[in-house]
Amino acid sequence: MEEIVLLTLMATFTLVAALCSIVFNRMKLPPLIGYLVAGIIVANAFTITEDWHFVVSTLSSIGLVMLMFSIGMEIDISKVRTQGIFAIKIAAVQLPLLVIGGIAFGPMLGFNFVQSIALGAIISGSSTAVVLAVLKSQGKLDDEHIDLLVLITIMEDIGQVVILSMITPILAGSSMNVDSLIVMIVSILIFMCVSLIIGLKFMPRIVGWVSDNVSMEVLVIFAVGLAFGMALLSVKVGLSMAIGAFLMGMMISPCRSAHEITHQIEPMKNLFMAMFFISVGMEIKVDVIIQNIPLILVIYLIFAILKSGTVSLGYWLCASDGKTGFVSAISLVAMGEFAFIIAKEAYGYGVVSESFYTSVIGAALLSMIALPFLTRFSDRIWDSASEHMPRPLRVVGGAMNRLRDEIYAGINTSSKKSKDAYMRRMTSAYFNIILIAAIEIVFFWLIPPAVEWLHSVYGWERVYWEIALVVLNLFVLMPPTARLITNTKFVMQLIMNSCSQIARARGESVSGKLYMSILKLNTVSVMLAIDFMIVFLVPNPLGIPEHLICFAVALFLLYLIYRNARKSNRDPSFLQGVEECGNVVDENDGE
């Protein structure tokens, strides 16, 4: 390659990116948007040669490694341990729900299963840089509130790294057989465990020793070398280079010299990060954007509604007031850097089309441009919505808030043992809800191709295979549903005991008739009713008569399994303990 080509590229990219960023800076928007727009301009205004593609690809890869390494370096492990519980709860609530939302809405937009998974992964996070830049420039929130929101975005980054690790084999699965996928998944698990356990233990010591014996210049070179080395290992096990660089950043972040390293690599990160986002923008064609404006708007609306709704739910579950939760949720409605990374990975694997890729990038850009306006008017939006809310909704909302406050008040008066039991059961219940949703998503996509395969291999009528698979769906739902009901009863028993203590201390009486009537419900009957309702409501090829046949067959098989287990003096695995609510009254809480 001639030097003139490289010089032309660097001059063009940096100058166009700088000019675009200056324009967006006047609009109080972050430089990232300018880089993306610069890529769009370069791709549509210049003739892209093979030499250009090679240079752009190389610089983009370097930029991706530096970006992810820097994001990992920004994670303060000690701060996460001491102040991150709230942020972890918010991320734990909204990340799975956003992924499930993407999978649920994907088919409505014409996407297949893998594309829908990619959509859910793309919309699951928020941009730390954009959120921080917008909130700092507006000055509406105090530093403590802003730090908490940034910590939430960091938890989302970690969650999206896990999601990207999980979906990488799926994205690559179109060109892999089952054995290769199994080997890849095992390699990924080993790689992640070794990185997080051994790396966090020894890497800070290694970097600390190097910092004590060499100059800062050499230390920075050493740290960057580690980032690229970890990125290489990540690629070797079938993951994205982004994951390896991110993990190395997390390993080095506890080092005492981490702040100096971050400061020293900042200029290099800024330059190559710009190249990465320019390369993302270069994949977008203006005519494709125009053709997909409706899809861009729909994806943005799905993201905005799901993000604001799930974050508000997380704040509400953590006993925060509604307005704080809503304003915080609105402040996070900007797709994160991982949206571009995951979208580019999916596009590179050929999983998504140019239309999908362009629409996602367009929606991400729209979310970043709209964020300053949303945050500026978030208080007014909340006040107006509260003022014009129909009275029945206001009454229901107030009742739910009072019930939540009473529950937390009761839990706070309990012993440490009861509080721990409450948290364990609530966590288990939450993950069982997520598992139930995941099971139904899998069966929704599995039944049609599975029926065709079974019919072609074994014969038999398709409707019989459909009934068999729906019955299988019912049985697969039983364990998580049974555990969910058991945990719910356990928590209700704990709440009733705690509320009774508070009432006695006030000289009042609590009937608890509603709680007792629920606790006396037969768990197996409730489990079957819930599972049948789920299977009936989730779309499948069967009609109402076939659903009733499935339920009757499931009942009969359940009876046979239960009778056989009783004869051998043991409970079937999916019924073990479902009637054991447990007595949570200990020596400190007892009545």
VEXROTI-982294 format. One line per field, with one value per residue (C-alpha): residue number from 0; chain; x, y, z. Coordinates in steps of 0.001 Angstrom, whole numbers, plus 500000, padded with zeros to 6 digits. Layout:
# residues N
pos c(NUM  ...)
unit c(A  ...)
u c(X  ...)
v c(Y  ...)
w c(Z  ...)
This chain:
# residues 591
pos c(0  1  2  3  4  5  6  7  8  9  10  11  12  13  14  15  16  17  18  19  20  21  22  23  24  25  26  27  28  29  30  31  32  33  34  35  36  37  38  39  40  41  42  43  44  45  46  47  48  49  50  51  52  53  54  55  56  57  58  59  60  61  62  63  64  65  66  67  68  69  70  71  72  73  74  75  76  77  78  79  80  81  82  83  84  85  86  87  88  89  90  91  92  93  94  95  96  97  98  99  100  101  102  103  104  105  106  107  108  109  110  111  112  113  114  115  116  117  118  119  120  121  122  123  124  125  126  127  128  129  130  131  132  133  134  135  136  137  138  139  140  141  142  143  144  145  146  147  148  149  150  151  152  153  154  155  156  157  158  159  160  161  162  163  164  165  166  167  168  169  170  171  172  173  174  175  176  177  178  179  180  181  182  183  184  185  186  187  188  189  190  191  192  193  194  195  196  197  198  199  200  201  202  203  204  205  206  207  208  209  210  211  212  213  214  215  216  217  218  219  220  221  222  223  224  225  226  227  228  229  230  231  232  233  234  235  236  237  238  239  240  241  242  243  244  245  246  247  248  249  250  251  252  253  254  255  256  257  258  259  260  261  262  263  264  265  266  267  268  269  270  271  272  273  274  275  276  277  278  279  280  281  282  283  284  285  286  287  288  289  290  291  292  293  294  295  296  297  298  299  300  301  302  303  304  305  306  307  308  309  310  311  312  313  314  315  316  317  318  319  320  321  322  323  324  325  326  327  328  329  330  331  332  333  334  335  336  337  338  339  340  341  342  343  344  345  346  347  348  349  350  351  352  353  354  355  356  357  358  359  360  361  362  363  364  365  366  367  368  369  370  371  372  373  374  375  376  377  378  379  380  381  382  383  384  385  386  387  388  389  390  391  392  393  394  395  396  397  398  399  400  401  402  403  404  405  406  407  408  409  410  411  412  413  414  415  416  417  418  419  420  421  422  423  424  425  426  427  428  429  430  431  432  433  434  435  436  437  438  439  440  441  442  443  444  445  446  447  448  449  450  451  452  453  454  455  456  457  458  459  460  461  462  463  464  465  466  467  468  469  470  471  472  473  474  475  476  477  478  479  480  481  482  483  484  485  486  487  488  489  490  491  492  493  494  495  496  497  498  499  500  501  502  503  504  505  506  507  508  509  510  511  512  513  514  515  516  517  518  519  520  521  522  523  524  525  526  527  528  529  530  531  532  533  534  535  536  537  538  539  540  541  542  543  544  545  546  547  548  549  550  551  552  553  554  555  556  557  558  559  560  561  562  563  564  565  566  567  568  569  570  571  572  573  574  575  576  577  578  579  580  581  582  583  584  585  586  587  588  589  590)
unit c(A  A  A  A  A  A  A  A  A  A  A  A  A  A  A  A  A  A  A  A  A  A  A  A  A  A  A  A  A  A  A  A  A  A  A  A  A  A  A  A  A  A  A  A  A  A  A  A  A  A  A  A  A  A  A  A  A  A  A  A  A  A  A  A  A  A  A  A  A  A  A  A  A  A  A  A  A  A  A  A  A  A  A  A  A  A  A  A  A  A  A  A  A  A  A  A  A  A  A  A  A  A  A  A  A  A  A  A  A  A  A  A  A  A  A  A  A  A  A  A  A  A  A  A  A  A  A  A  A  A  A  A  A  A  A  A  A  A  A  A  A  A  A  A  A  A  A  A  A  A  A  A  A  A  A  A  A  A  A  A  A  A  A  A  A  A  A  A  A  A  A  A  A  A  A  A  A  A  A  A  A  A  A  A  A  A  A  A  A  A  A  A  A  A  A  A  A  A  A  A  A  A  A  A  A  A  A  A  A  A  A  A  A  A  A  A  A  A  A  A  A  A  A  A  A  A  A  A  A  A  A  A  A  A  A  A  A  A  A  A  A  A  A  A  A  A  A  A  A  A  A  A  A  A  A  A  A  A  A  A  A  A  A  A  A  A  A  A  A  A  A  A  A  A  A  A  A  A  A  A  A  A  A  A  A  A  A  A  A  A  A  A  A  A  A  A  A  A  A  A  A  A  A  A  A  A  A  A  A  A  A  A  A  A  A  A  A  A  A  A  A  A  A  A  A  A  A  A  A  A  A  A  A  A  A  A  A  A  A  A  A  A  A  A  A  A  A  A  A  A  A  A  A  A  A  A  A  A  A  A  A  A  A  A  A  A  A  A  A  A  A  A  A  A  A  A  A  A  A  A  A  A  A  A  A  A  A  A  A  A  A  A  A  A  A  A  A  A  A  A  A  A  A  A  A  A  A  A  A  A  A  A  A  A  A  A  A  A  A  A  A  A  A  A  A  A  A  A  A  A  A  A  A  A  A  A  A  A  A  A  A  A  A  A  A  A  A  A  A  A  A  A  A  A  A  A  A  A  A  A  A  A  A  A  A  A  A  A  A  A  A  A  A  A  A  A  A  A  A  A  A  A  A  A  A  A  A  A  A  A  A  A  A  A  A  A  A  A  A  A  A  A  A  A  A  A  A  A  A  A  A  A  A  A  A  A  A  A  A  A  A  A  A  A  A  A  A  A  A  A  A  A  A  A  A  A  A  A  A  A  A  A  A  A  A  A  A  A  A  A  A  A  A  A  A  A  A  A  A  A  A  A  A  A  A  A  A  A  A  A  A  A  A  A  A  A  A  A  A  A  A  A  A  A  A  A  A  A  A  A  A)
u c(500000  501356  501907  499637  496665  497182  497724  494639  492524  493732  493344  489854  488580  489936  488980  485442  484935  486221  483987  480902  481679  482050  478600  477007  478928  477124  473912  475282  475519  478522  481278  480230  477313  479703  481923  478962  477719  481276  481323  478002  479330  482598  480820  478313  480522  483736  484585  485715  488587  490007  492894  490384  488488  491680  492771  489299  488960  492360  491817  488293  489577  492194  489512  487197  489933  490898  487266  486400  489666  488900  485320  486679  489241  486479  484815  485725  485399  485478  482732  480627  480998  480028  477545  476534  473781  471071  472537  472828  469153  468074  470210  468996  465375  465640  468336  466478  463169  464670  466201  462871  461138  463414  462733  458986  458779  461239  458761  456286  458943  459612  462832  463717  464672  468411  467752  465259  467863  470319  467684  467090  470825  471265  468549  469419  472033  472489  475417  477579  479269  476052  474156  477051  477585  473905  473279  476452  475637  472070  472918  469424  470590  473097  476433  475295  472302  474426  477028  474275  472978  476512  476950  473722  475093  478305  476255  474497  477877  478869  475502  475879  479337  477714  474924  477434  479370  476190  474947  478291  477892  474321  475461  478138  475859  474695  478063  478774  477624  476407  479768  481557  478996  479419  483213  482878  480489  482784  485774  483880  482938  486518  487857  485453  486057  489839  489796  487598  488914  492627  492966  491448  493643  497034  496893  496829  499975  501753  500899  501789  505239  505814  504759  507289  510188  509681  508627  504997  505683  506672  503788  501270  502788  502637  498971  497952  499867  497912  494652  495517  496829  493572  491620  493596  492823  489169  489092  490851  488022  485350  484407  484558  487831  485738  485077  488755  489740  486903  487942  491550  490387  488435  491509  493738  491164  491947  495657  496923  498301  495039  494153  497503  497208  493705  494949  497898  495905  493101  494440  495126  491690  489957  491669  491026  487563  486674  487903  485659  482516  483458  483653  480211  478815  480480  478276  475185  473857  471633  469131  468796  468160  465407  463811  463843  462681  459498  461552  464020  461179  459586  462859  463472  459952  460343  463660  462386  459201  460883  463897  461890  459290  461691  464019  461000  459854  463295  463245  459735  460704  463646  461172  462023  459324  457680  459001  462628  462277  460690  463255  466097  464582  464213  467865  468931  466991  470081  471412  474885  478167  477421  474486  477002  479365  476681  475071  478411  479161  475769  476245  479728  478420  475776  472981  471287  470621  471821  468311  468356  471853  471060  467781  469469  472219  469606  467524  470636  471488  467900  467957  471149  469810  466458  467920  468694  465142  463598  465668  465009  461244  461099  459827  457063  456096  455744  453811  451452  450884  450200  447777  445774  445891  442393  441199  440901  444534  445588  443721  445284  448751  448363  447186  450161  452572  451051  451211  454873  455718  453967  455849  459219  458327  457496  460704  462803  461487  462438  465626  468654  467800  464329  465664  468158  465408  463217  465983  466800  463179  462485  465607  464608  461077  462405  464705  461918  459739  462585  463037  459311  459421  462544  460919  457880  460026  462001  458841  457223  460081  460698  457255  456760  460199  460176  456770  457959  461139  459302  456664  459287  461386  458783  455582  452370  449971  451277  448504  449638  453197  451833  449856  452908  455125  452545  452248  456051  455834  453454  455838  458884  456997  456136  459436  459926  456211  456141  459220  457692  454492  456412  458629  455598  453875  457041  457376  453686  454013  457017  455208  452136  454257  456138  452942  451397  454355  453946  450183  450686  453244  450617  447874  446053  444857  445483  443104  445317  442349  443557  447049  445734  443343  446231  448533  445929  445661  446906  450252  449951  446495  447690  450772  448678  446247  449049  450910  447779  446926  450468  450414  446899  447778  451138  450507  450815  449196  446485  442881  440771  439760  443387  444447  441892  443198  446753  445661  443853  446882  449196  446949  446872  450647  451180  448926  450847  454202  452949  451447  454593  456734  454531  454885  458641  458297  459723  458274  458780  461499  459184  456868  459492  458781  456054  453731  456408  455891  458193  457685  459760  459046  462330  463135  463277  460150  457953  454400)
v c(500000  503411  505962  508402  506052  505817  509568  510313  507991  509345  512934  512329  510330  512545  515861  514804  513226  516357  518678  516540  516321  520113  520508  518053  519547  522842  520842  519525  515969  513643  513210  509596  510765  512881  509856  507793  510581  511031  507357  507757  510808  509093  505948  507879  510716  508839  505780  503054  500957  497654  499508  501661  498603  496996  500097  500754  497145  497207  500558  499510  496347  498349  500841  498078  496593  499980  500950  497734  497763  501305  500390  497481  499778  502157  499471  500035  496579  497953  500482  497772  495653  498452  500572  498394  496294  498725  499001  495221  494850  497334  495612  492170  493263  495087  493200  489856  491610  493677  490579  488762  491858  491843  488148  488730  491766  490404  488090  490985  492871  489886  488704  485050  483572  484355  487884  488408  487292  489757  492505  491773  491826  495088  497018  495702  498324  502078  504292  505291  508056  509574  509362  510928  513689  514656  514608  516553  519212  519715  519706  518561  515674  515719  513921  511019  510344  510598  508220  505693  505884  505455  502432  500979  501396  499666  496735  496682  496587  493551  491948  492594  491016  487886  488087  488516  485503  483434  484433  484240  480465  481131  483830  481497  478468  478719  477403  474989  471479  470389  468955  472188  474204  472011  472358  476128  476499  474446  476520  479737  478589  477605  480852  483039  481184  481265  484932  486128  483912  483625  486937  489067  487329  487534  490273  493193  491797  491368  494864  496257  494637  496014  499522  499398  498474  500332  503759  504689  504620  500949  500133  501572  499556  496452  497055  497636  494498  492530  493887  492761  489429  488760  489807  487237  484492  485481  485054  481660  480279  481607  484832  488396  490238  492824  490374  489576  493251  494045  491241  492421  495926  494511  492564  495631  498036  497099  497976  501047  502431  501870  505575  506567  503877  505085  508663  507714  505641  508201  509965  506660  505354  508481  508248  504563  504650  507285  504906  502135  504268  505699  502130  501422  504464  503443  500347  502568  503796  506863  505284  502256  504593  506360  503043  501846  504960  503186  500249  502655  504425  501143  499767  503041  503012  499371  500235  503449  501869  498689  500515  503168  500633  498004  500487  502162  498704  498025  501293  500565  497089  498659  500884  504104  506698  506748  510090  509244  505933  507516  510337  507838  505501  508287  509235  505772  505790  505872  502691  501814  501231  497512  498086  498883  496087  493372  494679  494615  491096  489856  491618  490173  486634  487219  486671  490020  491848  495285  496584  495225  496570  500022  500203  499309  501893  504452  503708  503987  507359  508516  507471  509477  512569  512370  511776  515458  516452  513575  514254  517994  517464  514268  516119  517806  514525  512835  515718  515947  512177  512134  515047  513543  509927  508381  508053  504221  503919  506382  504355  501078  502650  504042  500668  498909  501454  500995  497215  497425  499744  497470  494463  496206  497550  494035  492627  495351  494356  490709  489005  488683  485042  485922  488766  486396  483832  486527  487641  484053  483199  486418  485934  482346  483435  486090  483680  481113  483735  484424  480677  480206  483004  481510  478053  479451  481405  478237  476164  478933  478652  474916  473410  474166  472913  470026  468861  468922  466996  464371  463942  463509  461028  458983  459649  459948  462847  466330  467083  464143  465482  468940  467530  465570  468664  470799  468081  468128  471907  471440  469038  471236  474160  472214  472455  476255  476922  474691  476424  479830  478962  477500  480575  482865  481028  481145  484916  485484  483469  485567  488822  487744  486890  490204  492258  490412  491458  495100  494965  493426  496102  498741  496933  496117  492847  491431  488873  487738  485948  486683  485414  482279  481474  481679  479624  476869  476511  473182  473853  471092  472318  475912  474765  472875  475771  478280  476014  475273  478991  479807  477108  478120  481830  481420  481001  477410  475378  473823  474845  474723  471005  469964  472062  470244  466905  467982  468938  465618  463650  465669  464984  461271  461045  463086  460699  457664  459214  460254  456821  455023  457334  456761  453006  453368  455689  458752  461886  462615  465212  467931  467538  467357  469937  471778  471473  472544  476194  476104  477855  481017  481832  481541  482377  486099  486270  483608  484231)
w c(500000  499117  501848  500032  500534  504287  504629  502551  504671  508005  506907  505506  508461  511230  509630  508662  512115  513834  511807  512416  516142  516310  514789  517224  520133  519426  519912  523234  521860  522410  519778  519203  517042  514978  514325  513116  510852  509524  508542  506724  504855  503882  502645  500548  499262  498363  496291  498701  497297  498559  500219  502049  503256  504572  506475  507863  509016  510728  512450  513461  515151  517054  518056  519290  521470  522919  523543  525364  527296  528499  529481  531522  533155  534255  536391  540026  541594  545142  544338  542772  545903  548297  546319  543417  545032  543942  540420  540177  541146  538469  535817  536921  536456  533135  531182  530900  530261  527425  525818  526117  524726  521698  521146  521525  519206  516627  514871  514581  512600  510352  512051  512583  515961  515817  514542  517368  519914  518376  518596  522282  522993  521062  522905  526379  527303  527593  526595  529558  527574  526207  529516  531427  528852  528677  532438  533219  530623  531888  535603  536605  538799  541655  541394  543590  541355  538203  539680  540403  536824  535476  537760  536328  532789  533885  535224  531863  530113  532165  531438  527714  527757  529216  526625  523788  525095  525100  521657  519833  519235  518090  515659  514308  514408  510836  509640  512521  513398  516837  517937  517079  519005  522096  521941  521533  524483  526764  525636  526361  529883  530674  529216  531213  534490  534154  533183  536032  538821  538106  536256  539014  541570  539853  537210  539676  541312  537985  536810  540237  540074  536569  537670  540532  538271  534993  533771  533120  529378  529506  531849  529384  526530  528721  529621  525997  525004  527601  526162  522636  523923  525781  522685  520689  523223  523101  519321  519638  521806  519449  521226  520017  520564  522421  525267  525813  525871  528282  530637  530648  531507  534462  535628  535574  537066  540725  540247  542115  538839  536906  536960  535440  532761  531871  531632  529437  526938  526651  523502  521761  522765  521456  518069  517445  519021  516446  513740  515075  515023  511627  510322  511806  510016  506751  506630  506327  503019  502910  500523  502839  505790  503861  502895  506518  508367  509619  510944  512592  514374  515477  516887  518716  520196  521305  522954  524585  525975  527220  528691  530524  531669  532985  534720  536354  537479  538937  540882  542125  543309  545147  547060  545228  544599  541183  539972  540792  539008  535936  535637  536092  533512  530955  531542  530316  527015  524789  523181  524356  522603  522745  520395  517649  518696  518779  515578  513784  515072  513843  510493  510156  510718  508052  510569  509929  506680  505661  506328  509907  510559  509175  511099  514397  513896  512870  515977  518170  516646  517104  520770  521389  519625  521441  524936  525773  524912  526897  530015  529794  529939  532035  535138  533160  531501  534912  536468  533486  533428  537178  536908  534054  535221  535455  539043  538983  537927  540624  543244  542082  541993  545494  546814  545220  546725  550182  549869  548793  551703  554205  552877  553169  556609  557724  556252  557906  561338  560789  561853  559592  559017  557744  555573  553964  553396  551826  549429  548433  547731  545839  543721  542999  542077  539705  537889  537646  535925  533481  532941  532236  529666  528056  527869  526087  523627  522792  522299  520240  517747  518181  517574  513818  512590  515086  513854  510238  511109  513199  510480  507744  509765  511675  509745  511808  511484  512187  514688  516862  516966  517775  520713  521898  521851  523658  526330  526575  526959  529891  531627  531053  532626  535777  537731  537462  538012  541097  542519  541753  543630  546577  546833  546591  549438  551519  551029  551805  555023  555995  555206  557193  560228  560046  559624  562585  564735  563730  564385  567845  568713  567803  569680  566452  564958  561506  560039  557152  555554  552039  552803  554502  551652  549169  551383  551601  547819  546525  544835  542250  541170  540901  538990  536450  536056  535461  533043  531039  530862  529660  526978  525920  525595  523851  520083  518802  516000  518200  518647  521809  521481  520962  523985  526137  524840  525768  529261  529735  528483  530763  533772  533002  532582  535732  537649  536372  537281  540710  541461  540327  542468  545505  545106  545295  548340  546614  545073  541402  540899  539652  542682  545402  548018  546142  549144  551610  552269  555255  558561  558510  562145  564065  567652  566871  564676  566248  567184)
